[in-house]
Amino acid sequence: MGGEGAKATASMKPIAASAFGPSQARRLMWRAGFGGTPAQAQVLAEWGPEQSVDTLLNVEEALVYPAPKADDFDGSIMGGDVRAQRRAEAQARRAQDEDELARLRRQREERERNDRRQIREMQRWWLTRMIETSRPFEEKMALFWHGHFATSYRTIENSYHMFLQNEMFRRQAAGSYAQLLDAIIRDPAMLAYLDNNDSRKEKPNENLARELMELFSLGEGNYSEKDIKEGARSLTGYTFEGNEFAFRAERHDDGVKSILGRTGRLKGEDFVVAILARPACSEFIAFKLYRFFIGDLPPTGSPMRQPVISYIRNMAATLRSGKYALRPMLRKMLLSEHFYDTARAPARVKSPAELVVGAMRSLRTPARDLNVLTDAMDLMGQNLFFPPSVKGWDGGRSWINTSTLFVRMNIANFLLTGRLPRGYDAMAGEERYDAAPILEGVNSRTRKDPDLLAAHILDCALCVEVSAEKREALAVFIRSRGQNDLATTVGESLSLVAAMPEYQLC
């Protein structure tokens, strides 16, 4: 055990160009995006690690594929004067005007129905962006921030506010955590979700102040109950009008406050500055990013635990020295030997978004029915714009349980074949899977040799190694297809691979 511990490392040293091949490129595409084709992996391998990572990170230089536009969404559905509407209903009740009360209720119910339809459209919109984007890292970071600053439509019931928050996450994807934390205390969706929109000096609401420190920046044990109370005072008057942030000075407590060692007539932005000054903040964010991109902290007693803790502290130091600019830290992580070390940074369970979007981006399947895909993601535990709580999704092994496994193992098969648990997708006959992206650049010898073809298919579809027995079983299947059309054989083989437990990992 002592020898194993002595060898345990989590190296921050940049991976050598000579050690960066197609398998490392696939790991980068999956973890910093949503996978890619064999041809794309080969291109990145030829570019080498630095050019590959920089191309992913420099999202501003990449064109965006056509996708649903922001102005497709209506910001006025729930953007009216809600208080005026409530006053009108209260007045109708006092006047016992049942006709007017019924009319106002019908109007409200119609707005709510329209808004529920719009959030459904937004789910399809975001899924489309993840599938089509030429900026996969940007969408991956937007997904990370959505889980980190978790806000649910179910609570706020304002789809346009969810859209505005989503666009904010995209703008700051790999920008400045300091700017993002400052923006989140002015975000209408977050203000409504944590009840800060009605917080006033006479009765400060502590929800946002508490979660700002506990879940968003510092973690438990790095602040006091007094910091929560004083932080809540600093955030009084932070609200919104319609779709815009509004600071209501008459509601704000302008008295002297002491938060995390900083004293004065502090406002919300001063609260954020106090948080950022704490070393615990950079370490907390570094850990969250490590867990999202690399994996869980090794358990107590593992020889890898202390090396990983040191690695995370190194990430945190980079974040602090860069004044919370995210890109230098992320670049360092994505270039590190540890990121590509499959023995010491083992496979992660794909999130439902990674599973669905990754199948389309890596295997180039048809999108088929986006409603089926969003429903499947919900069944698998990741309903976009509906995180289960302010803690977001637990992720990791929690994605796999008896109720989600059946859906997870069948969703790739649906994308490949159009087959549903009952029947087929209506367009399955016309939208047949084309195996050309999997066969691109494959020589005639590999096409004709079942063993070589099986190895190629497994390498294309999986992020992890499988046993020799499973490779042989797939080769036997391919051999049994005889003179069948090669593209059909590849599609059938991929359906078998998608049913393997290893397909759930990246």
Buried (B, 14 or more C-beta within 10 A) or exposed (E): EEEEEEEBBBBBEBBEEEEBBBBBBBBBBBBBBBBBBBEBBBBBBEBBBBEBBBBBBBBEEBEEEEBBEEEEBBBEBBBEEEEEBEEBBEEBEEEEEEEBBEEBEEBBEEBEEEBEEBBBBBBBBBBBBBBBBEBBBBBBBBBBBBBBBBBBBEBBBBBBBBBBBBEBBBEBBBBBBBBBBBBBBBBBBBBBBBEBBEBBBEEBBBBBBBBBBBBBBBBEEBBEEEBBBBBBBBBBBBBBEBBEBBEBEEBBBBEEBEBBEBEEEBBBBBBBBBBBEBEBBBBBBBBBBBBBBBBEBBEEEBBBBEBBBEBBBBBBBBBBEBEBBBBBBBBBBBBBBBBBBEEBBBBBBBBBBBBBBBBBBBBBBBBBBBEBBBBBBBBBBBBBBBBBEBEBBEBBEEBBEEEBBEBBBBBBBBBBBBBBEEEEBEEBEEBBBBBEBBBEEBEEEBBEBBBBBBBBBBBBBBBBBBEEEBBEBBBEBBBEBEEEEBBEBBBBBBBBBBEBEBBBBB
